[in-house]
Amino acid sequence: MKNIAKKLLTTILSVALLAGCAPTTKKESSTPKETPKIVDPVDVNVAALKGPTSMGMVQMMKENDEGKITSNNYKFEILSAVDEVTPKIVKGDVDIAAVPANLASVLYNKMEKNLQVLAINTLGVLYICETGDSIHSVADLKGKTIYASGKGATPEYVLNYILEKNGLQVGTDVTIEWKSEHAECVQALAQDPNAIAMLPQPFV
């Protein structure tokens, strides 16, 4: 199996705030300090796609189930396809959703900018998989059929880009058979010893 997505290095910026020491002779203010207001926890509905998109939430889900998170009441929903997440975002059924970046931009404009992007990350999690040992480079994909999921989203754009940059044209040199879920691609690999699939973790 070959990793066909280039990993991007993430630069973490940290800001340190330095506080000076106040003179010991300074008198304390006689103004009474305000008591911090206690904010009641609110219900937060979170949706994410099955696979790498939701894997990063596992620790938070675990702590939420164990009652270690008390700031809000989180409810997580893991969905199989982008088509299941989109209507929930548009209708306001979810407060936070982890979705492909291209979908976020589409929804941002469709919802008249009534949407905020919190973070974008890029992971090298797309792999070309086979049960044999015939694929050693992108050039070896010529004349092959690839099972994949994620049409109209990041997986399709990444695969098309990689193939094009290596001189292969979809529909002419390579056939892509799109499935609705990654699990269907796994089934294709299990049933056909000559099958090739593009899969993300943890399906690999």
N, C-alpha and C positions, 0 to 999 in steps of 0.2 A: 504494500500500500504506500502511496506517495502523497506527501502533503503538498497540495497545489495552491495553498493560500499563503502568501508571504506574511510573516508575523511582523507587526509593527511594534516598535519600542514605545513604551508609554513613559513620558517624563512626568514624574511626580513633583509638583511644586509645593514646598512647605513654607509657611510664613510663621516666623517667630516674633512674638510681641514681647518687647523688653520693658519692664516697669522699673522706674527709679525708686530708690529708697527715700521715704519721707523723713525729714528731720525729727529726731526724738522729742524736740522741744515744742513741736507744733501741737496746738490744742485741738482736741476733737470737736467736731461740730456739734452744737447742741440740738441741731435739727434731728428729730427722730427719723430713723430709717424706715422706709416703706417695707411692709411685709410682702414678700413675693406672692403673686396671685397663683393659686392652684388651678391648673387647667385640667379639666376632666378629659379622660381618654376619648377619642373619637373612633368610629368604625372606618377602616381603610380597606377597600377592596383592591387586591393586586392580581393582575393577570399576566401570564407569561407563556411562552411557547415551550413545548416539551423539547428538551435537549440542552445545548450550550446556553441558550437564552435564559433558562431558569436554573441552571446548575449553580450559578453564582449566588442564588438566593437560599441555597440549602441550609446554610448555617443560621440565617435569620428565621427560616421556617422552623428549624429545630428549637431554637430559643423561644420562639413564639409559642410553640406547642408545650414547651416545658414551663411556660409562665414567667420566663425571665425578662420578657419585654412587657413593660406596663405603661409605656407612654401612650400607646394607641392599641386599638383592637384590630389586628391584621387578619384578613381572610384571604388565603391564596387560592388561585384557580389556575391549574396547568392545562393548557389547551394544545391540540395537535396541529392545528393549521392557522395561518394568518387570517383566513376568512372567518374564523370563529372569534378572533380577538377584535377585529375592526368594528363590527356593529356594536359591541359592548362599549368601546371607547366613544363612538359617535353618540350613542344613547345616554352616556354618562353612567353606565352600570359599573364601571371600574374607575378608581381614582388614580391608580398608577398601573402602567403596562410596559412590559419589556418586549419591544418589537424591533424588527429590522429597521435600520436607519432610513431606508428609502420610503418605508411606509410612514414613518414619523413625519417626513417632509410633506408627503401627500396629504396626510390628515391635518397637518398644520394649516395648509391652504384651504382644504375642504371645510374645516371648522372655523374659518375666518379668523385664524390665529388665536383661537380660544384653546390653546394647547401649549404646554411648556415642555421643552426637552431638558431633562435633568442631566443626562450623561450619555456619551457615546464611547463605546469600546470596540476594538477590532481584535478578534481572536483568530489564530491560525488553526482552525478546527475542521477544515474541509479536507477529506481524504478520498483518493481514488482507490477503491478496494476490489480485490479479486480473490478467488479461492486458489488460483494457480500462481504462476510466476512468469507471466508474459509481458507485463507492463513495467517498464523500467524508466520510461521518459514520456513526456507528452506526445512525442512523435509516434509512440507505440499505440496510441489511441486511434490512429487512422484506420478507417474501415470498421470500427467497433461501434457497438450500441452501449450507451451508458444509461443506467437507471438512476434517476435523481428525483429529489423532491425540493420544492421551493421555487417553482416557476413564477416569474414576476417579482421575485425578491432577490436578496443578496446572493444566494447560491447560483441562480441563473446568470446574474451579471458577472460573478467571479469566474464561472466556468466558461462563459462566452469569451471573456477577456483573455483568459489563459490560452484557450484554443486559438483565438485569432492571432495572438502574439507569437504563436508557434506555427503559423501558416496553415491552420486547419479551419475549415468552414463547416459550421453546423448545418446539417441537412445534405451536405455533399460529401465531406470527408468523415464526419462523425454524426451518428444518429443519437439523439437524446430522447429517451422515453420517460416522460414526467409522471410521477406518482403523487398522490395526494398527501402521503405521509412517508417519513423516513423508514418506518417499520415495513412498509411494502417493498422498499428497496432491499431490505435485509432478507425478506422472504424470497425475492428474486435470486439473490446470491445463494440461498440455501437450496433452491429448486433447480438452478441451472449452473453446472460446474464451469461453464464458459462465460457466465454473466460478469459484468463490470458495473460497479455502482459508485456514485459519489455520496459519501456519508459524513456527517459531522460526529463529533463525540457527543454522547457516550455510545452511540450506535455502532461505532467501529469496534 
